[in-house]
Amino acid sequence: MARILPQKKAKHKKQTKQAAGNKHAGKLKGAVNAPMLGDDDDFGDFDTVDAVEDTDPASSRRVQLEDEDAFDMGAGDLNTAAATDGEAMPPKKKKRKAKRQPPAEFEAQRAVAADIAGRHPAEQAAWLRDSWHTCSGASPLETEALSEACVVALSGEGSFEERLKAATGEAASQLTGRGLPPGSPAAILVSSAAMGAVSLIKFLPGLNKECRIAKLFAKHFKVAEQQKLLEGAAVGVASGTPNRLCKLADLGALKTDHLQLLVLDVHLDAKQRTILDIPETRGDFWDFFAKHVAPGMTAGRTKVVLVDGEKLTS
C-alpha cells in the first residue's frame, strides 16, 4: 500500500511572508511621510498603501536624487541624474556669502554714525558721499554734488522749529507754504519709518498750525490720496519715508523745484543702524536723492541737514 505524505503548506507560508513584508513597508513609508514635528492629526492623514507600490526603477532613482538634492548634492551628481532621466539640468549655482565686517571696523563706523548729526559739515558730507557710493556705486563725479557747502548744521540754541527757520534765512516764510506752487515744499523731512516721520512733525507745532505738514508715508495713506493732496494745495513742509517720497516724485505729484532743506533723521535704531544702513530704506533714499534732490544741490538751491530725531527738543 502506497504511503501518503502530507502536503507542505508552502503557498500559505509564502503569502504570510509577503503580507509581513507589505506591512513592514507600509510602516516604513509612513515613517518617511510623517511630519518631523507635531502630531499626525495636525497635518492630515497619510496614505501608506499607494506610496509603497512604486516599482518603477527610474522613478525610484528620481525620488532618491530629489531627496539627495535637498542636502545640497554636488552639481556633477545632478547632471548625471539628469542624463539618466534624459532631461537636461543647469548646473547649480553656489551662493556667495557676504563678507563679515571685522568687529573693530563695525564699532568704528557705529561710533561715527552715533553722533554724525553733531559733527562738522565737512565730516557729514564725506559720510554721505561714502554711503551714496557704497549703496549705488555712484562715481566720484556724481557724488561731487554733496560737497561741504551743501550741508548745513543747525544752530545749537532754540527749539527744532526755531533752528529750522534760522537755517532757511530770509525764505523762512516759505515753510508755511506762502508763495509756493502746489506740491512744491520748501523742506522735506525724511525718516526711516512712519513713526519717525510723525515724531518730527510733533517738533514743528507752529508750522503745522499755519500750514498743515504733508504726511508722505505708506501707513494709513494711499498714493492716490497723497497725490491728490499735493496736486491741489501748497505745502510748506512734508514729512515722509524714502519709498513713498520717491514714488510720489516719480509720479510728478511731489516737486523739488523750490526745495531748500532736505532734513535727514539719522538716529540709530535698535540694531544700531541709521536710515542709510537699513536695506529697506537706503536704496530708496539714494534713488530719490539722485533723481530729485541732487540737481537742486548742483544749482546751489538745496541743502542737506542731518538731525538725530531722538535728541530733538520742541
C-alpha positions as CSV (number, residue, x, y, z in Angstrom):
1,M,0.0,0.0,0.0
2,A,1.4,3.4,-1.1
3,R,2.4,5.8,1.7
4,I,0.6,9.2,1.5
5,L,2.8,12.1,2.6
6,P,1.3,15.3,4.0
7,Q,1.3,18.2,1.6
8,K,3.6,21.2,2.6
9,K,1.9,24.5,3.3
10,A,4.4,26.4,1.1
11,K,1.9,28.6,-0.5
12,H,0.4,29.7,2.8
13,K,3.9,30.4,4.2
14,K,4.8,32.5,1.1
15,Q,1.6,34.5,1.4
16,T,2.3,35.1,5.1
17,K,5.8,36.3,4.3
18,Q,4.5,38.7,1.6
19,A,1.9,40.1,4.0
20,A,4.5,40.7,6.6
21,G,6.8,42.4,4.1
22,N,4.0,44.7,2.9
23,K,3.1,45.5,6.5
24,H,6.8,46.4,7.2
25,A,7.0,48.5,4.0
26,G,3.8,50.4,4.9
27,K,5.2,51.3,8.3
28,L,8.5,52.4,6.8
29,K,6.8,54.6,4.2
30,G,4.5,56.0,6.9
31,A,7.6,57.0,8.9
32,V,9.1,58.8,5.9
33,N,5.9,60.8,5.2
34,A,5.2,61.6,8.8
35,P,6.0,65.2,9.9
36,M,9.2,65.7,11.8
37,L,7.4,67.9,14.4
38,G,3.9,67.8,15.7
39,D,1.2,65.1,15.8
40,D,-0.1,63.3,12.7
41,D,-3.6,64.7,13.1
42,D,-2.1,68.2,12.9
43,F,-1.1,67.6,9.3
44,G,-3.8,65.3,8.0
45,D,-3.9,61.5,7.2
46,F,-1.1,59.7,5.4
47,D,-1.7,57.2,2.7
48,T,0.8,54.3,3.2
49,V,-0.7,51.9,0.6
50,D,-0.2,53.8,-2.6
51,A,3.2,55.0,-1.6
52,V,4.8,51.6,-1.4
53,E,3.6,50.3,-4.8
54,D,6.1,52.3,-6.9
55,T,8.1,49.6,-8.7
56,D,9.5,51.8,-11.5
57,P,13.3,51.8,-11.1
58,A,13.7,55.1,-12.9
59,S,11.1,56.7,-10.6
60,S,12.8,55.4,-7.5
61,R,16.1,56.7,-8.8
62,R,14.5,60.1,-9.4
63,V,12.9,60.3,-6.0
64,Q,16.2,59.3,-4.4
65,L,18.0,62.1,-6.3
66,E,15.4,64.7,-5.3
67,D,16.0,63.7,-1.7
68,E,19.7,64.0,-2.1
69,D,19.3,67.3,-3.8
70,A,17.7,68.7,-0.6
71,F,21.0,68.0,1.1
72,D,23.0,70.1,-1.4
73,M,24.5,67.4,-3.7
74,G,27.3,68.4,-6.0
75,A,26.5,69.7,-9.5
76,G,28.2,66.7,-11.1
77,D,25.8,64.2,-9.5
78,L,22.8,66.3,-10.5
79,N,23.9,66.3,-14.1
80,T,24.4,62.6,-14.0
81,A,20.9,62.1,-12.7
82,A,19.6,64.4,-15.5
83,A,21.3,62.2,-18.1
84,T,19.7,59.1,-16.6
85,D,16.3,60.6,-17.0
86,G,17.0,62.1,-20.3
87,E,16.5,65.7,-19.1
88,A,19.0,68.5,-19.2
89,M,19.5,70.3,-15.9
90,P,21.5,73.5,-15.5
91,P,24.5,73.4,-13.1
92,K,23.6,74.5,-9.6
93,K,24.9,78.0,-8.7
94,K,26.6,78.5,-5.4
95,K,25.5,81.4,-3.4
96,R,28.2,83.9,-2.5
97,K,28.4,84.6,1.2
98,A,28.6,88.2,2.3
99,K,31.9,89.1,3.8
100,R,31.6,89.7,7.5
101,Q,32.8,93.1,8.6
102,P,35.6,93.0,11.2
103,P,34.3,93.9,14.7
104,A,36.7,96.8,15.1
105,E,35.7,98.3,11.8
106,F,32.0,97.9,12.6
107,E,32.4,99.6,16.0
108,A,34.3,102.5,14.5
109,Q,31.5,103.1,11.9
110,R,28.9,102.9,14.7
111,A,30.8,105.5,16.7
112,V,30.8,107.9,13.8
113,A,27.1,107.3,13.0
114,A,26.1,107.7,16.6
115,D,27.0,111.4,16.6
116,I,27.2,112.3,12.9
117,A,24.4,114.8,13.3
118,G,26.6,116.9,15.6
119,R,29.8,116.7,13.6
120,H,31.3,119.3,11.3
121,P,29.6,119.7,7.8
122,A,32.8,118.5,6.1
123,E,32.6,115.2,8.0
124,Q,28.9,114.9,7.4
125,A,29.4,115.5,3.6
126,A,32.1,112.8,3.5
127,W,29.9,110.4,5.4
128,L,27.0,111.0,3.0
129,R,29.2,110.6,-0.1
130,D,30.7,107.3,1.2
131,S,27.2,106.0,1.8
132,W,26.0,107.1,-1.7
133,H,28.9,105.4,-3.4
134,T,28.7,102.2,-1.3
135,C,24.9,101.8,-1.8
136,S,24.5,102.7,-5.5
137,G,28.0,102.7,-6.9
138,A,27.9,106.4,-7.7
139,S,31.0,107.7,-9.3
140,P,33.1,110.5,-7.7
141,L,31.8,112.8,-10.4
142,E,28.2,112.1,-9.2
143,T,29.0,112.5,-5.5
144,E,30.5,115.9,-6.0
145,A,27.0,117.3,-5.6
146,L,27.4,116.5,-1.9
147,S,30.1,119.0,-1.1
148,E,30.7,120.6,2.3
149,A,28.9,123.7,1.0
150,C,25.7,121.7,0.5
151,V,25.5,120.6,4.2
152,V,24.1,122.9,6.8
153,A,24.5,122.4,10.5
154,L,21.6,123.7,12.7
155,S,22.4,126.1,15.4
156,G,22.6,124.7,18.9
157,E,20.2,127.1,20.5
158,G,16.4,127.1,20.5
159,S,13.8,124.5,19.5
160,F,14.0,122.4,16.4
161,E,11.4,124.6,14.8
162,E,13.3,127.8,15.5
163,R,16.6,126.3,14.3
164,L,14.9,125.1,11.1
165,K,13.6,128.6,10.4
166,A,17.1,130.1,11.0
167,A,18.6,127.6,8.5
168,T,16.3,128.9,5.8
169,G,17.1,132.5,6.4
170,E,15.1,135.1,4.6
171,A,12.9,132.5,2.9
172,A,11.6,131.1,6.2
173,S,8.1,132.3,5.3
174,Q,8.0,129.6,2.6
175,L,8.0,126.9,5.3
176,T,4.3,127.9,5.7
177,G,3.7,127.4,2.0
178,R,3.5,131.1,1.1
179,G,4.3,131.9,-2.5
180,L,4.8,128.2,-3.3
181,P,3.0,126.3,-6.1
182,P,1.1,123.1,-5.2
183,G,3.2,120.1,-4.3
184,S,6.5,122.0,-4.0
185,P,7.6,122.1,-0.3
186,A,10.4,124.2,0.9
187,A,11.5,121.5,3.3
188,I,11.3,117.7,3.3
189,L,11.8,115.7,6.4
190,V,13.0,112.1,5.8
191,S,12.7,109.3,8.3
192,S,13.2,105.5,8.2
193,A,9.6,104.7,9.3
194,A,6.2,106.3,9.6
195,M,6.5,106.7,13.4
196,G,9.7,108.7,12.9
197,A,8.0,110.9,10.4
198,V,5.2,111.7,12.8
199,S,7.6,112.4,15.6
200,L,9.4,115.0,13.5
201,I,6.1,116.7,12.8
202,K,5.4,117.0,16.5
203,F,8.5,119.1,16.9
204,L,7.1,121.7,14.5
205,P,3.8,122.7,16.1
206,G,3.8,126.3,14.9
207,L,4.5,125.4,11.3
208,N,2.0,122.6,11.4
209,K,-0.7,125.0,12.7
210,E,0.0,127.7,10.0
211,C,0.1,125.2,7.1
212,R,-0.6,121.5,7.7
213,I,2.5,119.5,7.2
214,A,2.0,116.8,4.5
215,K,2.4,113.2,5.7
216,L,4.0,111.3,2.9
217,F,4.4,107.7,4.2
218,A,2.6,104.4,3.5
219,K,0.9,103.8,6.9
220,H,-2.8,104.6,6.6
221,F,-2.4,106.7,3.4
222,K,-2.7,105.6,-0.2
223,V,-0.6,107.0,-3.0
224,A,-3.7,108.3,-4.9
225,E,-4.8,110.3,-1.8
226,Q,-1.4,111.9,-1.3
227,Q,-1.1,112.6,-5.0
228,K,-4.4,114.4,-4.9
229,L,-3.4,116.4,-1.9
230,L,-0.1,117.6,-3.4
231,E,-1.6,118.5,-6.7
232,G,-4.3,120.7,-5.1
233,A,-2.6,122.5,-2.3
234,A,0.5,124.4,-1.4
235,V,2.7,122.6,1.0
236,G,5.5,124.3,3.0
237,V,6.8,121.2,4.8
238,A,6.5,117.5,4.0
239,S,7.5,114.5,6.2
240,G,7.8,111.0,4.9
241,T,9.7,107.9,4.2
242,P,12.1,107.3,1.3
243,N,10.0,104.8,-0.7
244,R,6.8,106.9,-0.7
245,L,8.7,110.2,-1.3
246,C,10.4,108.6,-4.3
247,K,7.2,107.2,-5.7
248,L,5.3,110.5,-5.4
249,A,8.2,112.4,-7.0
250,D,8.4,109.9,-9.9
251,L,4.6,110.5,-10.5
252,G,5.2,114.2,-10.6
253,A,3.0,114.9,-7.6
254,L,5.9,115.9,-5.3
255,K,8.2,118.5,-6.8
256,T,11.6,119.7,-5.6
257,D,11.9,122.9,-7.7
258,H,11.6,125.0,-4.6
259,L,13.2,122.6,-2.1
260,Q,15.6,124.5,0.3
261,L,16.2,121.9,3.0
262,L,16.3,118.1,3.0
263,V,16.3,117.1,6.6
264,L,17.5,113.6,7.2
265,D,16.9,111.8,10.5
266,V,20.0,109.7,11.2
267,H,19.2,108.3,14.6
268,L,20.3,104.8,15.4
269,D,17.6,102.1,15.6
270,A,17.5,99.1,18.0
271,K,20.1,97.3,15.8
272,Q,22.4,100.3,15.8
273,R,21.6,101.2,12.2
274,T,20.8,104.6,10.6
275,I,18.4,105.2,7.7
276,L,21.4,104.8,5.4
277,D,22.3,101.4,6.8
278,I,18.8,99.7,6.7
279,P,18.5,97.7,3.4
280,E,14.8,98.6,3.1
281,T,15.4,102.4,3.2
282,R,18.9,103.2,1.9
283,G,18.3,102.2,-1.7
284,D,15.1,104.2,-1.9
285,F,16.6,107.2,-0.3
286,W,19.6,107.4,-2.7
287,D,17.3,106.8,-5.6
288,F,15.1,109.7,-4.6
289,F,18.2,111.8,-3.8
290,A,19.9,111.1,-7.2
291,K,16.9,111.8,-9.3
292,H,15.1,114.6,-7.5
293,V,17.4,116.3,-5.0
294,A,20.9,116.3,-6.4
295,P,20.0,118.6,-9.4
296,G,18.9,121.2,-6.9
297,M,22.2,120.9,-5.0
298,T,24.2,121.3,-8.1
299,A,22.2,124.5,-8.8
300,G,23.0,125.7,-5.3
301,R,19.3,125.8,-4.3
302,T,19.0,122.8,-1.9
303,K,20.9,122.0,1.3
304,V,21.1,118.9,3.5
305,V,20.5,118.9,7.3
306,L,21.3,115.9,9.5
307,V,19.4,115.5,12.7
308,D,19.0,112.9,15.4
309,G,15.3,112.5,15.9
310,E,15.7,111.0,19.4
311,K,17.7,114.0,20.6
312,L,15.5,116.8,19.3
313,T,13.6,119.2,21.6
314,S,10.4,121.1,20.8
